[in-house]
């Protein structure tokens, strides 16, 4: 299984969108500051988590969420 997810910084105006095959590990990495891109925005809350059977489907959704329409959708969540 693959997951598309979005996390939002609790302290700053920042949303990160990603995909993974192990959602628990990946969120933990973000929360512990192991990701250079998201480290300055700690801590996070999960605002979206979707499950897909193929990486292609998850990647397609990730691309949408990173687009202008997708970002507006996430901001309204």
C-alpha positions, 0 to 999 in steps of 0.5 A: 500500500502507498499513502499520500499525506499532508502535514501542516505546521502548528506554529507557521503557515506551511503545508507539506505534501508527500507520499510513502509506503510506511505512513507511521515511519514517515510522519515520525521522521518529520516530527523528529526533524529528520527531514531537512525540508520540514525541520524548520516548521516543527511540530506538525499535525496531519491534515490529510492521509489517503491510501492507494494500492499503487505508487502511480495512483498515490503519485498522481494524487500527490501531484494534484495536491501540490498544484494550485487547486490542490493547495487551495483544497488543503488550505480549506481543510 
